[in-house]
Amino acid sequence: MAEGLLNALYGDKYEAYSAGTEPAIVNPYAVRALAEISIDISRNRSKGIEEFQDMKFDYVVTACNNAKETCPFFPGGREYLHKSFDDPSGFEGEGDNKLAVFRKVRNEISDWIKRTLG
């Protein structure tokens, strides 16, 4: 969600790439939560950090404590930022209850991006 939000909010200033320490599918609830605010990530794909090892980045952002612990240093990063968000995919509910958790985290990420990078 962070990649989609940053590119939508500040794509004129930044080009965001997202990678996970344990890549999986892009969660359908994340797609729905961002679609509600007119951001389409339906064509995004989950990527591992090794895909970006030869690239240089102005900022490397870790968005959960596990990522910070697993990958405390990324060779192509100039500056490191960390903010831990709950992982909404870990929520056990379904339907509207699960979507509500994704909305909450979406809003938290959006607020953080606006305060930190806006």
VOZA-687125 format. One record per residue (C-alpha): x, y, z. Coordinates in nm, 2 decimals. Example, Ala and Ser with C-alpha at 12.3 -4.5 7.8 and 13.67 -1.06 7.14 Angstrom:
{{1.23; -0.45; 0.78}}
{{1.37; -0.11; 0.71}}
//
This chain:
{{0.00; 0.00; 0.00}}
{{0.29; 0.24; 0.08}}
{{0.43; 0.22; -0.28}}
{{0.09; 0.30; -0.43}}
{{0.02; 0.58; -0.18}}
{{0.36; 0.75; -0.23}}
{{0.34; 0.72; -0.61}}
{{-0.01; 0.86; -0.61}}
{{0.05; 1.14; -0.36}}
{{0.40; 1.25; -0.46}}
{{0.48; 1.08; -0.79}}
{{0.61; 1.41; -0.92}}
{{0.88; 1.41; -0.64}}
{{0.95; 1.04; -0.58}}
{{0.94; 0.71; -0.75}}
{{0.86; 0.44; -0.50}}
{{0.94; 0.07; -0.52}}
{{0.82; -0.18; -0.27}}
{{0.98; -0.50; -0.17}}
{{0.92; -0.75; 0.11}}
{{1.14; -0.97; 0.32}}
{{0.88; -1.24; 0.25}}
{{0.71; -1.15; -0.08}}
{{0.36; -1.29; -0.15}}
{{0.07; -1.19; -0.36}}
{{-0.06; -0.83; -0.34}}
{{-0.34; -0.86; -0.09}}
{{-0.69; -0.82; -0.25}}
{{-0.80; -0.61; 0.06}}
{{-0.51; -0.37; -0.01}}
{{-0.62; -0.34; -0.37}}
{{-0.98; -0.26; -0.25}}
{{-0.87; -0.02; 0.03}}
{{-0.67; 0.19; -0.22}}
{{-0.93; 0.16; -0.49}}
{{-1.17; 0.34; -0.25}}
{{-0.95; 0.65; -0.27}}
{{-0.89; 0.61; -0.65}}
{{-0.55; 0.45; -0.64}}
{{-0.51; 0.14; -0.86}}
{{-0.26; -0.11; -0.74}}
{{-0.43; -0.41; -0.91}}
{{-0.14; -0.45; -1.15}}
{{0.13; -0.43; -0.88}}
{{0.32; -0.74; -0.79}}
{{0.50; -0.85; -0.48}}
{{0.88; -0.83; -0.50}}
{{1.17; -0.95; -0.29}}
{{1.45; -0.71; -0.18}}
{{1.70; -0.90; -0.39}}
{{1.53; -0.76; -0.70}}
{{1.67; -0.41; -0.61}}
{{2.01; -0.50; -0.48}}
{{2.20; -0.32; -0.76}}
{{1.99; 0.00; -0.75}}
{{2.06; 0.32; -0.56}}
{{1.79; 0.49; -0.35}}
{{1.77; 0.82; -0.18}}
{{1.56; 0.67; 0.09}}
{{1.51; 0.32; 0.21}}
{{1.19; 0.30; 0.43}}
{{1.11; 0.00; 0.65}}
{{0.74; -0.01; 0.74}}
{{0.74; -0.28; 1.01}}
{{0.97; -0.39; 1.29}}
{{1.03; -0.73; 1.13}}
{{1.16; -0.56; 0.81}}
{{1.39; -0.34; 1.01}}
{{1.54; -0.63; 1.20}}
{{1.56; -0.86; 0.89}}
{{1.71; -0.60; 0.67}}
{{1.87; -0.33; 0.88}}
{{2.10; -0.22; 0.60}}
{{2.03; -0.20; 0.23}}
{{2.34; -0.15; 0.02}}
{{2.18; 0.10; -0.23}}
{{2.03; 0.33; 0.04}}
{{2.15; 0.68; 0.11}}
{{1.91; 0.75; 0.40}}
{{1.71; 0.52; 0.61}}
{{1.36; 0.59; 0.76}}
{{1.16; 0.36; 0.98}}
{{0.80; 0.36; 1.09}}
{{0.63; 0.05; 1.20}}
{{0.27; -0.01; 1.09}}
{{0.05; -0.31; 1.19}}
{{0.04; -0.58; 0.92}}
{{-0.33; -0.58; 0.82}}
{{-0.30; -0.91; 0.64}}
{{-0.24; -1.07; 0.98}}
{{-0.59; -0.98; 1.10}}
{{-0.81; -1.29; 1.13}}
{{-1.14; -1.14; 1.04}}
{{-1.32; -1.15; 0.70}}
{{-1.52; -0.92; 0.47}}
{{-1.60; -0.57; 0.60}}
{{-1.41; -0.63; 0.93}}
{{-1.09; -0.71; 0.75}}
{{-1.13; -0.43; 0.50}}
{{-1.17; -0.19; 0.79}}
{{-0.83; -0.29; 0.92}}
{{-0.68; -0.23; 0.58}}
{{-0.85; 0.11; 0.57}}
{{-0.70; 0.20; 0.91}}
{{-0.35; 0.11; 0.81}}
{{-0.39; 0.28; 0.47}}
{{-0.49; 0.60; 0.64}}
{{-0.20; 0.57; 0.89}}
{{0.05; 0.52; 0.61}}
{{-0.09; 0.81; 0.41}}
{{-0.07; 1.04; 0.71}}
{{0.29; 0.94; 0.78}}
{{0.39; 0.99; 0.42}}
{{0.23; 1.34; 0.41}}
{{0.41; 1.44; 0.74}}
{{0.74; 1.29; 0.66}}
{{0.79; 1.32; 0.28}}
{{0.53; 1.58; 0.17}}
//
